[in-house]
């Protein structure tokens, strides 16, 4: 790569063969040198998990639209860490994750492997963005997302992001988005989270299911509100988990 060429690291949580990953490469390949480091297998719901109980290995794959492609037998965060340690020629100018198959709006950002990788990049002070399409099908049409992915990626690459801030971008499916909104994540909770089954030996087991209950249902300052109205949502996220505004209240509880 040339000395003035931008370096873009791409990862995801759906695996190195995912259609959304390929579409993301196609969207940004003209912006610089792209290197993909993605999980060898799907790793949804891994959040910021790292692998500590087995060796991690890197596998080189065929290039895709000029992008170097590698897989790691670990989590999305493992991919970012190993990319920095053993693959990239130098620090990337931007990290992109996705395009995820399914929503990462609302409180889903807590569990998301897509956003786990983005938060890891943010911790390393790399401008980082996660993209998700609200469609779980492996055959989902990602083409309506293209203008938004290209524009957001180009702007972040050129202008950067505020310190310790990354972006969680969700894109409505089965429509042409009407526009975009910079908003906050909707609050809510998951209910009916597991379905009960019994194996042939009569032993109970459980499978994750459930539905998200939006407690900010009519709040136009939230992502869920605008996604329902066919807008792309952009939520600024920070790895800083300090509840500094609650320090005085906690002091009162513990010391009064």
C-alpha positions as CSV (number, residue, x, y, z in Angstrom):
1,X,0.0,0.0,0.0
2,X,1.1,3.6,-0.6
3,X,2.3,5.7,2.2
4,X,-0.7,8.1,2.0
5,X,-3.3,5.4,1.5
6,X,-5.8,5.0,4.4
7,X,-5.9,1.6,6.1
8,X,-9.3,0.2,7.0
9,X,-9.8,-2.8,9.3
10,X,-13.1,-4.7,8.9
11,X,-14.5,-7.4,11.2
12,X,-17.9,-8.7,12.2
13,X,-19.6,-11.3,14.4
14,X,-21.4,-13.3,11.7
15,X,-18.2,-14.9,10.4
16,X,-15.8,-14.5,7.6
17,X,-18.2,-15.9,4.9
18,X,-21.1,-13.6,5.8
19,X,-22.9,-11.7,3.1
20,X,-23.0,-8.6,5.1
21,X,-19.2,-8.6,5.6
22,X,-18.8,-8.9,1.8
23,X,-21.1,-6.0,1.2
24,X,-19.3,-3.8,3.7
25,X,-16.0,-4.5,1.8
26,X,-17.7,-3.6,-1.5
27,X,-19.0,-0.4,0.0
28,X,-15.6,1.0,1.2
29,X,-13.0,-0.7,-1.0
30,X,-12.5,2.6,-2.8
31,X,-11.7,4.5,0.4
32,X,-8.3,2.8,1.1
33,X,-6.5,-0.4,1.7
34,X,-9.0,-2.9,3.3
35,X,-7.9,-5.7,5.5
36,X,-10.6,-8.1,6.9
37,X,-10.0,-10.0,10.1
38,X,-13.2,-11.9,11.1
39,X,-14.3,-14.9,13.1
40,X,-13.9,-18.2,11.4
41,X,-17.5,-19.1,12.6
42,X,-20.5,-17.0,13.7
43,X,-20.0,-15.3,17.0
44,X,-23.2,-13.4,17.6
45,X,-24.0,-12.3,21.2
46,X,-20.3,-12.4,22.2
47,X,-20.2,-8.7,23.2
48,X,-16.6,-8.0,24.3
49,X,-15.7,-11.6,25.1
50,X,-12.1,-12.7,24.6
51,X,-10.7,-16.2,24.3
52,X,-8.5,-17.3,27.3
53,X,-8.9,-21.1,27.3
54,X,-7.5,-22.2,23.9
55,X,-4.8,-21.2,21.3
56,X,-5.9,-18.7,18.7
57,X,-4.9,-19.3,15.1
58,X,-5.0,-17.1,12.0
59,X,-6.0,-18.4,8.5
60,X,-5.4,-16.5,5.3
61,X,-8.2,-16.6,2.7
62,X,-8.4,-15.5,-0.9
63,X,-8.6,-11.8,-1.4
64,X,-12.1,-10.3,-1.8
65,X,-12.4,-7.3,-4.2
66,X,-8.8,-6.4,-3.4
67,X,-9.2,-6.8,0.4
68,X,-6.9,-9.1,2.3
69,X,-9.0,-11.6,4.2
70,X,-8.1,-13.4,7.4
71,X,-10.1,-15.5,9.9
72,X,-9.5,-16.2,13.5
73,X,-10.9,-19.1,15.6
74,X,-12.2,-16.7,18.2
75,X,-14.5,-13.8,19.0
76,X,-14.8,-10.4,17.3
77,X,-12.7,-8.8,19.9
78,X,-10.0,-11.5,19.5
79,X,-10.0,-10.5,15.8
80,X,-9.3,-6.9,16.6
81,X,-6.6,-7.7,19.1
82,X,-4.9,-10.2,16.8
83,X,-5.2,-7.9,13.8
84,X,-3.3,-5.2,15.8
85,X,-0.8,-7.7,17.1
86,X,0.0,-9.9,14.1
87,X,-1.6,-8.8,10.9
88,X,-1.9,-5.1,10.2
89,X,1.2,-3.3,8.8
90,X,0.4,-0.3,11.0
91,X,-2.4,1.2,13.1
92,X,-5.6,1.4,11.1
93,X,-7.2,4.8,10.2
94,X,-10.7,3.3,10.8
95,X,-12.3,0.1,12.1
96,X,-15.7,-1.0,10.7
97,X,-17.7,-3.9,11.9
98,X,-20.7,-5.7,10.1
99,X,-22.8,-5.4,8.3
100,X,-24.6,-7.4,10.9
101,X,-27.5,-9.6,10.0
102,X,-30.1,-8.3,12.5
103,X,-30.7,-5.3,14.7
104,X,-28.3,-4.0,17.3
105,X,-30.7,-1.1,18.3
106,X,-31.8,-0.4,21.9
107,X,-30.2,-2.5,24.6
108,X,-29.0,-5.1,22.1
109,X,-25.8,-3.1,21.9
110,X,-24.9,-4.6,25.3
111,X,-24.8,-8.1,23.9
112,X,-23.6,-7.5,20.3
113,X,-20.4,-9.0,19.1
114,X,-20.5,-6.5,16.2
115,X,-20.4,-3.7,18.7
116,X,-18.0,-5.5,20.9
117,X,-15.4,-5.2,18.2
118,X,-16.3,-1.5,17.7
119,X,-15.9,-0.7,21.4
120,X,-12.5,-2.5,21.4
121,X,-11.4,-0.2,18.5
122,X,-12.7,2.8,20.4
123,X,-10.7,1.8,23.5
124,X,-7.6,1.9,21.2
125,X,-8.6,5.4,20.0
126,X,-9.4,4.1,16.5
127,X,-12.4,5.8,14.8
128,X,-14.8,2.8,14.8
129,X,-18.3,2.2,13.4
130,X,-20.7,-0.8,13.6
131,X,-23.3,-1.4,10.9
132,X,-26.4,-3.5,11.3
133,X,-29.3,-4.3,8.9
134,X,-32.6,-5.1,10.5
135,X,-32.9,-8.4,8.7
136,X,-31.8,-11.8,10.0
137,X,-32.0,-13.7,6.8
138,X,-28.7,-14.9,5.3
139,X,-30.2,-13.9,1.9
140,X,-31.0,-10.4,3.0
141,X,-30.7,-7.6,0.5
142,X,-28.0,-5.2,1.7
143,X,-28.0,-2.9,-1.4
144,X,-30.3,-0.2,0.1
145,X,-27.8,0.3,2.9
146,X,-25.0,1.2,0.5
147,X,-25.3,5.0,0.3
148,X,-25.5,5.2,4.1
149,X,-22.5,2.9,4.7
150,X,-20.4,4.7,2.1
151,X,-21.3,8.2,3.4
152,X,-20.8,7.5,7.1
153,X,-17.6,5.6,6.5
154,X,-16.1,8.3,4.3
155,X,-17.0,11.1,6.8
156,X,-15.6,9.3,9.7
157,X,-12.4,8.4,7.8
158,X,-11.9,12.0,6.8
159,X,-13.0,13.8,10.0
160,X,-12.6,11.2,12.8
161,X,-14.9,11.0,15.8
162,X,-14.8,12.6,19.3
163,X,-12.4,11.0,21.8
164,X,-13.7,7.7,23.2
165,X,-16.9,7.8,21.0
166,X,-17.8,5.1,18.5
167,X,-21.0,4.7,16.4
168,X,-23.7,2.1,16.3
169,X,-25.5,2.4,13.0
170,X,-28.8,0.5,12.4
171,X,-30.4,0.4,9.0
172,X,-34.1,-0.5,8.3
173,X,-34.7,-3.4,6.0
174,X,-37.1,-4.1,3.1
175,X,-37.3,-0.4,2.3
176,X,-35.3,2.6,1.0
177,X,-34.4,4.6,4.1
178,X,-36.1,8.0,4.2
179,X,-33.1,9.6,6.0
180,X,-30.9,9.3,9.1
181,X,-31.1,10.4,12.7
182,X,-28.4,10.8,15.3
183,X,-30.2,9.6,18.5
184,X,-29.8,7.7,21.7
185,X,-30.5,4.0,22.2
186,X,-34.0,3.1,23.4
187,X,-34.4,1.7,26.9
188,X,-36.2,-1.6,27.3
189,X,-35.8,-5.2,28.4
190,X,-36.2,-8.7,27.0
191,X,-39.0,-11.0,28.0
192,X,-39.9,-14.7,27.4
193,X,-36.2,-15.1,26.8
194,X,-36.1,-18.9,26.7
195,X,-38.2,-21.7,25.3
196,X,-38.3,-25.0,27.2
197,X,-37.6,-28.3,25.5
198,X,-37.0,-31.9,26.6
199,X,-34.5,-34.2,25.0
200,X,-35.2,-37.9,24.1
201,X,-33.9,-38.9,27.5
202,X,-36.4,-36.7,29.3
203,X,-33.8,-34.1,30.3
204,X,-34.9,-30.4,30.1
205,X,-33.0,-27.9,28.0
206,X,-33.5,-24.3,26.9
207,X,-33.1,-22.3,23.7
208,X,-32.7,-18.5,23.6
209,X,-35.7,-16.7,22.1
210,X,-37.7,-13.8,23.5
211,X,-38.8,-10.3,22.4
212,X,-37.7,-6.8,23.2
213,X,-40.0,-4.6,25.1
214,X,-39.4,-1.0,24.3
215,X,-40.1,1.2,27.3
216,X,-39.3,4.4,25.3
217,X,-42.0,3.5,22.8
218,X,-43.1,7.0,21.8
219,X,-39.8,8.8,22.4
220,X,-38.5,10.5,19.2
221,X,-35.0,10.9,20.6
222,X,-34.5,7.1,20.4
223,X,-33.3,4.7,17.7
224,X,-36.2,2.3,17.9
225,X,-38.7,5.1,17.2
226,X,-37.0,6.2,14.0
227,X,-36.2,2.7,12.8
228,X,-39.9,1.9,12.8
229,X,-40.4,5.0,10.6
230,X,-37.8,3.7,8.1
231,X,-34.9,5.9,9.1
232,X,-31.2,5.0,9.5
233,X,-30.2,5.5,13.2
234,X,-26.8,6.6,14.4
235,X,-26.1,6.2,18.1
236,X,-22.9,7.5,19.6
237,X,-21.5,5.0,22.1
238,X,-18.7,5.2,24.6
239,X,-16.8,2.4,26.4
240,X,-16.8,4.6,29.5
241,X,-19.1,2.8,32.0
242,X,-18.6,5.3,34.8
243,X,-21.9,6.5,36.2
244,X,-20.3,9.8,37.4
245,X,-23.6,11.5,37.7
246,X,-24.6,9.0,40.4
247,X,-21.5,9.4,42.6
248,X,-23.2,11.8,45.1
249,X,-26.3,9.6,45.3
250,X,-24.2,6.5,46.0
251,X,-22.2,8.4,48.7
252,X,-25.5,9.4,50.3
253,X,-26.7,5.8,50.3
254,X,-23.4,4.4,51.7
255,X,-22.2,7.1,54.0
256,X,-25.2,8.9,55.4
